[in-house]
Amino acid sequence: MRNTVINLEESKIREVANAGMGRSDVLAFWFGESDEVTPDFIRQAAIESLQAGETFYSHNLGLPELREAIAAYTARLHGPVGAGRIAVTSGGVNALMLAVQAVVDAGDEVVAVTPVWPNLTAQAQIMGAKLKRVSLQPQGGAWKLDLQALLAAITVSTRLLIVNAPNNPTGWTLSRAEQQAIVDHCRQTGTWILADEVYERLYYAPSANGCAPSFLDVARPDDRLVVVHSFSKSFLMTGWRLGWLVMPPALTHHMGKLIEFNTSCASVFTQRAALAAITRTDEVTPRVVAHLKLCRDTLVPLLQGLPGVEVASADGGMYAFFKLGGYDDSLALAKRLVAEAGIGLAPGSAFAPEAQGWLRWCFASKDLSRLRQGVDRLASWLVAQ
């Protein structure tokens, strides 16, 4: 086995979850998913597909009608995007891996904005890339980008820039001006941009199109830009494992080859479910976003009221990222909170070394009382220390 794979760090989020899974007394907020079931009409579309006998392979790039629907959905948010730039993938994480495989060779330099979901940096390392981190900086509980530091880190030697915004775990979001500056700079250096925008609809600041700023708003179709999306978050479909890529037209055919050698294709019945979801998105996503905003506005003020807690209300995502004063080892702290307080949170060290001491709380809870109960448990634990 390759040493790169042997040396991969296991997920610290899973490590904490494994310590508490199966315990009915633990309030679990460790994974990035809602506890709300996928809407019935989406599930029914999959059932009807199976009953119709659609159990065979599909096109590598996805069902043509789903690609057309995704293109129309994207165009509604960001301007014209043709189906020839779309590939359907077996999950957002599969889309990310495919994008990295498409542009990164062993030894290439990859710059990543961190803290970030660990899969994004691990994928580049699996390909044998040299990873360079540019860290967001916490200011009053909010995480900010030093744009000039990022641009200085991206040189003609940088093959790929990885950016996740709205960001998991911090909730940090790029402005359109920052995106334009990044695109202009990467055109000069010849650097590819991999933009993980799966949380773009989970955006709570005022916006004309109901989503966070996207690189698609400022880039040209032929720019070296690959944007990743997923049905998981804003369509309540985490377990369905379906995502998509938006890419330059010249890359699409080659991406189809990569999909063939990875998964061949996404299953047809999940694509039928996705087609129902994206064509009826107004029946799902606005309600999901409104509820998540209520969850955020319930949880964050309660955390801010606890002694020694550093946290800010983020404009995007589904997480409160906070720090408890006096606790520097976030993995040990997360495990203690499972064992001693019955709260399941993700350790900040899972996302970057600079997030040591921080904790991520997924607030996507159907029942707001679970969030309040979790804060009560944390408050009682703090008093007992």
C-alpha positions as CSV (number, residue, x, y, z in Angstrom):
1,M,0.0,0.0,0.0
2,R,1.2,3.6,-0.7
3,N,2.7,5.3,2.2
4,T,0.5,8.4,1.4
5,V,-2.6,6.3,2.1
6,I,-1.1,4.6,5.2
7,N,-0.2,8.1,6.6
8,L,-3.6,9.6,6.0
9,E,-5.0,11.0,9.2
10,E,-8.3,9.4,10.3
11,S,-11.3,11.7,10.7
12,K,-11.3,13.2,14.1
13,I,-15.0,13.9,13.7
14,R,-15.6,10.1,13.3
15,E,-13.3,9.5,16.2
16,V,-15.5,11.5,18.5
17,A,-18.7,10.1,17.0
18,N,-17.5,6.6,17.4
19,A,-17.1,7.3,21.2
20,G,-20.8,8.3,21.4
21,M,-22.7,6.4,18.7
22,G,-25.3,4.0,20.1
23,R,-25.8,6.0,23.3
24,S,-29.3,7.3,23.5
25,D,-28.3,9.9,26.1
26,V,-26.0,11.8,23.8
27,L,-27.3,14.8,21.8
28,A,-25.4,14.4,18.5
29,F,-24.4,17.6,16.7
30,W,-21.1,16.2,15.2
31,F,-22.0,15.5,11.6
32,G,-22.9,18.1,9.0
33,E,-26.4,17.1,8.2
34,S,-30.0,17.9,9.2
35,D,-32.0,15.4,11.3
36,E,-35.0,16.1,9.0
37,V,-35.9,13.3,6.6
38,T,-35.8,13.9,2.8
39,P,-39.2,15.3,1.6
40,D,-41.7,12.7,0.6
41,F,-42.1,13.8,-3.1
42,I,-38.3,13.3,-3.6
43,R,-38.4,9.9,-2.0
44,Q,-41.5,9.0,-4.1
45,A,-39.6,9.8,-7.3
46,A,-36.9,7.3,-6.4
47,I,-39.5,4.7,-5.5
48,E,-41.3,5.2,-8.8
49,S,-38.0,4.8,-10.7
50,L,-37.2,1.5,-9.0
51,Q,-40.8,0.3,-9.6
52,A,-40.3,1.2,-13.3
53,G,-37.2,-1.1,-13.4
54,E,-34.6,1.7,-13.8
55,T,-31.8,-0.4,-12.3
56,F,-29.3,-0.2,-15.1
57,Y,-26.3,2.1,-15.9
58,S,-26.8,5.6,-17.0
59,H,-24.5,8.0,-19.0
60,N,-21.2,8.7,-17.3
61,L,-22.1,12.4,-17.0
62,G,-25.6,11.8,-15.7
63,L,-29.1,11.6,-17.1
64,P,-29.4,14.3,-19.9
65,E,-32.7,15.6,-18.3
66,L,-31.0,16.0,-14.9
67,R,-28.0,17.8,-16.4
68,E,-30.4,20.2,-18.2
69,A,-32.3,20.8,-15.0
70,I,-29.1,21.5,-13.1
71,A,-28.0,23.9,-15.8
72,A,-31.4,25.7,-15.7
73,Y,-31.2,25.9,-11.9
74,T,-27.6,27.2,-12.0
75,A,-28.5,29.7,-14.7
76,R,-31.3,31.1,-12.6
77,L,-28.9,31.8,-9.8
78,H,-25.7,32.8,-11.7
79,G,-26.5,33.5,-15.4
80,P,-26.2,31.3,-18.5
81,V,-24.7,27.9,-17.9
82,G,-25.1,25.1,-20.5
83,A,-25.7,21.4,-19.7
84,G,-22.4,20.8,-21.6
85,R,-20.6,22.1,-18.5
86,I,-22.4,19.8,-16.0
87,A,-21.4,16.4,-14.7
88,V,-23.5,14.5,-12.2
89,T,-21.5,12.7,-9.5
90,S,-22.0,10.1,-6.8
91,G,-21.9,12.7,-4.0
92,G,-20.3,16.1,-3.5
93,V,-17.2,14.5,-2.0
94,N,-16.9,12.4,-5.2
95,A,-17.2,15.6,-7.2
96,L,-14.3,17.1,-5.2
97,M,-12.1,14.1,-5.7
98,L,-12.8,14.0,-9.4
99,A,-11.9,17.6,-9.8
100,V,-8.6,17.1,-7.9
101,Q,-7.8,14.0,-10.0
102,A,-8.5,16.0,-13.2
103,V,-6.0,18.7,-12.6
104,V,-3.4,17.7,-9.9
105,D,-0.3,15.5,-10.5
106,A,2.0,14.2,-7.8
107,G,4.4,17.0,-6.7
108,D,2.1,19.8,-7.8
109,E,1.6,22.7,-5.4
110,V,-1.9,23.1,-4.0
111,V,-3.0,26.1,-1.9
112,A,-6.0,25.6,0.5
113,V,-7.9,28.1,2.6
114,T,-8.2,26.6,6.0
115,P,-9.8,25.7,8.4
116,V,-11.8,23.5,6.1
117,W,-13.6,20.2,6.0
118,P,-10.6,17.7,6.1
119,N,-11.6,15.8,2.9
120,L,-10.6,18.8,0.8
121,T,-7.0,18.9,1.9
122,A,-6.7,15.1,2.2
123,Q,-7.7,14.6,-1.5
124,A,-4.8,16.7,-2.7
125,Q,-2.5,14.8,-0.4
126,I,-3.8,11.5,-1.7
127,M,-2.8,12.7,-5.2
128,G,0.8,13.4,-3.9
129,A,0.4,17.2,-4.0
130,K,2.4,19.6,-1.9
131,L,-0.1,21.3,0.3
132,K,0.2,24.9,1.4
133,R,-2.3,26.3,3.9
134,V,-3.5,29.9,4.1
135,S,-5.4,30.3,7.3
136,L,-8.4,32.4,8.0
137,Q,-7.9,34.4,11.2
138,P,-10.4,34.6,14.1
139,Q,-11.5,38.1,15.1
140,G,-14.1,38.2,17.9
141,G,-15.3,34.7,17.1
142,A,-15.6,35.4,13.3
143,W,-13.0,34.1,10.9
144,K,-11.6,36.6,8.3
145,L,-9.5,36.2,5.2
146,D,-6.3,38.1,4.6
147,L,-6.8,38.5,0.9
148,Q,-3.3,39.8,0.2
149,A,-1.7,36.9,2.1
150,L,-3.7,34.5,-0.1
151,L,-2.8,36.1,-3.3
152,A,0.8,36.2,-2.3
153,A,0.7,32.4,-1.6
154,I,-0.6,31.7,-5.2
155,T,2.2,31.9,-7.7
156,V,3.0,30.5,-11.1
157,S,4.0,27.3,-9.3
158,T,0.5,26.8,-7.8
159,R,-1.5,24.3,-9.8
160,L,-4.7,24.5,-7.7
161,L,-6.4,26.7,-5.2
162,I,-9.1,25.1,-3.0
163,V,-11.7,27.4,-1.5
164,N,-14.8,26.4,0.4
165,A,-17.2,29.3,0.9
166,P,-19.6,29.5,2.7
167,N,-17.1,27.6,4.8
168,N,-17.3,24.5,6.8
169,P,-16.7,24.9,9.8
170,T,-16.3,28.6,10.3
171,G,-19.2,30.0,8.2
172,W,-16.8,32.5,6.6
173,T,-18.1,33.7,3.2
174,L,-16.2,35.4,0.4
175,S,-17.4,38.7,-1.0
176,R,-17.9,39.1,-4.7
177,A,-15.0,41.6,-4.8
178,E,-12.7,39.0,-3.2
179,Q,-13.8,36.4,-5.7
180,Q,-13.0,38.8,-8.6
181,A,-9.6,39.5,-7.2
182,I,-8.9,35.8,-6.8
183,V,-10.1,35.0,-10.3
184,D,-8.0,37.8,-11.8
185,H,-4.9,36.7,-10.0
186,C,-5.3,33.0,-10.9
187,R,-5.7,33.9,-14.6
188,Q,-2.3,35.5,-14.4
189,T,-0.6,32.6,-12.6
190,G,-2.5,29.9,-14.6
191,T,-3.9,28.4,-11.4
192,W,-7.0,26.3,-11.3
193,I,-9.7,27.1,-8.7
194,L,-11.7,24.4,-7.1
195,A,-14.7,26.1,-5.4
196,D,-16.7,24.0,-3.0
197,E,-20.0,25.9,-2.9
198,V,-22.2,23.2,-1.5
199,Y,-23.5,25.7,1.2
200,E,-24.3,28.5,-1.2
201,R,-28.0,28.4,-0.6
202,L,-27.5,28.2,3.2
203,Y,-26.9,31.9,3.3
204,Y,-28.6,34.3,5.7
205,A,-27.4,37.8,4.6
206,P,-29.5,39.8,2.1
207,S,-28.8,38.8,-1.5
208,A,-30.5,39.4,-4.8
209,N,-30.5,35.7,-5.9
210,G,-31.0,34.0,-2.5
211,C,-27.5,32.6,-2.2
212,A,-24.0,33.4,-1.3
213,P,-21.6,35.0,-3.8
214,S,-20.3,32.4,-6.3
215,F,-17.2,32.3,-8.4
216,L,-19.7,31.6,-11.3
217,D,-20.8,35.2,-10.9
218,V,-17.4,36.6,-11.9
219,A,-15.7,33.9,-14.0
220,R,-15.8,33.3,-17.7
221,P,-16.9,29.9,-19.0
222,D,-13.4,29.0,-20.1
223,D,-11.7,30.1,-16.9
224,R,-9.8,27.4,-15.0
225,L,-12.6,27.0,-12.5
226,V,-14.4,23.9,-11.2
227,V,-17.4,24.5,-8.9
228,V,-18.7,21.6,-6.8
229,H,-22.3,21.3,-5.6
230,S,-24.3,18.7,-3.7
231,F,-27.9,17.7,-3.2
232,S,-27.1,17.0,0.5
233,K,-27.5,20.2,2.4
234,S,-30.2,22.5,0.8
235,F,-32.3,19.5,-0.5
236,L,-32.0,17.4,2.7
237,M,-30.5,14.5,0.8
238,T,-27.2,13.7,2.6
239,G,-27.6,9.9,2.4
240,W,-28.5,9.9,-1.3
241,R,-24.9,10.6,-2.3
242,L,-25.4,12.8,-5.3
243,G,-23.6,16.0,-6.4
244,W,-22.5,17.8,-9.5
245,L,-19.7,19.7,-11.1
246,V,-19.7,22.9,-13.2
247,M,-16.6,23.2,-15.3
248,P,-15.1,24.6,-18.5
249,P,-16.7,23.0,-21.6
250,A,-13.3,21.6,-22.7
251,L,-13.0,19.6,-19.5
252,T,-16.4,17.9,-19.5
253,H,-15.6,15.0,-21.9
254,H,-12.5,14.2,-19.9
255,M,-14.4,14.3,-16.7
256,G,-16.7,11.7,-18.1
257,K,-13.7,9.4,-18.6
258,L,-12.7,9.9,-15.0
259,I,-16.2,9.2,-13.7
260,E,-16.1,5.9,-15.7
261,F,-12.9,4.8,-13.9
262,N,-14.2,5.9,-10.5
263,T,-17.9,5.0,-10.2
264,S,-19.1,4.6,-13.9
265,C,-22.2,6.6,-13.1
266,A,-24.6,7.6,-10.4
267,S,-27.6,5.3,-9.9
268,V,-30.6,6.2,-11.9
269,F,-33.2,6.1,-9.1
270,T,-31.1,8.7,-7.1
271,Q,-30.9,10.9,-10.2
272,R,-34.7,10.7,-10.6
273,A,-35.0,11.8,-6.9
274,A,-32.6,14.7,-7.6
275,L,-34.5,15.7,-10.7
276,A,-37.7,16.0,-8.6
277,A,-35.8,17.9,-6.0
278,I,-34.2,20.5,-8.3
279,T,-37.3,21.1,-10.4
280,R,-39.3,21.7,-7.3
281,T,-36.6,23.4,-5.3
282,D,-38.9,26.3,-4.2
283,E,-40.9,23.7,-2.2
284,V,-37.8,22.7,-0.2
285,T,-34.9,25.0,-0.1
286,P,-36.5,28.3,1.1
287,R,-38.1,26.5,4.0
288,V,-34.9,24.7,4.9
289,V,-32.9,28.0,4.8
290,A,-35.5,29.8,6.9
291,H,-35.5,27.1,9.5
292,L,-31.7,26.9,9.6
293,K,-31.6,30.7,10.2
294,L,-33.9,30.2,13.1
295,C,-31.7,27.5,14.4
296,R,-28.6,29.7,14.1
297,D,-30.4,32.6,15.8
298,T,-31.5,30.3,18.6
299,L,-28.1,28.7,19.3
300,V,-25.5,31.4,18.8
301,P,-27.0,33.9,21.4
302,L,-27.2,31.1,23.9
303,L,-23.6,30.2,23.4
304,Q,-22.6,33.9,23.5
305,G,-24.2,34.0,27.0
306,L,-21.9,31.3,28.4
307,P,-18.7,32.4,30.3
308,G,-15.5,32.1,28.3
309,V,-17.1,31.3,25.0
310,E,-15.9,33.0,21.8
311,V,-18.4,32.7,18.9
312,A,-19.9,34.9,16.2
313,S,-23.0,34.5,14.1
314,A,-22.0,33.4,10.6
315,D,-23.7,34.5,7.4
316,G,-23.5,31.1,5.8
317,G,-23.4,27.3,6.5
318,M,-25.0,25.3,9.2
319,Y,-22.5,25.5,12.0
320,A,-21.6,27.5,15.1
321,F,-17.8,27.4,15.4
322,F,-16.8,28.4,18.9
323,K,-14.0,28.3,21.4
324,L,-14.1,27.6,25.1
325,G,-11.5,29.6,27.0
326,G,-8.8,27.4,28.8
327,Y,-9.2,24.3,26.6
328,D,-6.5,23.9,24.0
329,D,-7.0,20.3,23.0
330,S,-10.2,20.2,21.0
331,L,-10.2,16.5,20.4
332,A,-9.8,15.7,24.1
333,L,-12.4,18.3,24.9
334,A,-14.9,16.9,22.5
335,K,-14.4,13.4,23.9
336,R,-14.9,14.7,27.4
337,L,-18.1,16.4,26.4
338,V,-19.5,13.2,25.0
339,A,-18.6,11.2,28.1
340,E,-19.4,13.8,30.8
341,A,-22.1,16.0,29.3
342,G,-23.8,13.9,26.7
343,I,-23.1,16.4,23.9
344,G,-21.6,15.3,20.5
345,L,-19.5,18.1,18.8
346,A,-16.8,18.1,16.2
347,P,-13.3,19.0,17.3
348,G,-11.7,22.1,15.6
349,S,-8.5,20.2,15.1
350,A,-10.2,18.0,12.5
351,F,-10.3,21.1,10.2
352,A,-6.9,22.5,10.6
353,P,-4.1,22.8,13.2
354,E,-4.9,26.5,13.6
355,A,-8.4,25.6,14.8
356,Q,-7.1,23.7,17.8
357,G,-9.2,24.5,20.8
358,W,-12.4,25.3,18.7
359,L,-15.5,23.2,18.4
360,R,-18.1,22.8,15.6
361,W,-21.8,22.5,16.5
362,C,-24.1,21.6,13.6
363,F,-27.3,23.5,14.3
364,A,-29.4,21.8,11.6
365,S,-32.0,20.5,14.1
366,K,-35.7,20.0,13.4
367,D,-36.4,20.5,17.0
368,L,-35.1,23.8,18.5
369,S,-35.4,22.4,22.0
370,R,-32.5,20.0,21.2
371,L,-30.3,23.0,20.7
372,R,-31.5,24.6,24.0
373,Q,-31.0,21.3,25.8
374,G,-27.5,21.0,24.4
375,V,-26.5,24.5,25.6
376,D,-28.0,23.7,29.1
377,R,-25.8,20.6,29.3
378,L,-22.8,22.5,28.2
379,A,-23.5,25.3,30.8
380,S,-23.9,22.7,33.6
381,W,-20.6,21.0,32.5
382,L,-18.8,24.3,32.6
383,V,-20.1,25.1,36.1
384,A,-18.9,21.7,37.3
385,Q,-15.3,22.3,36.1
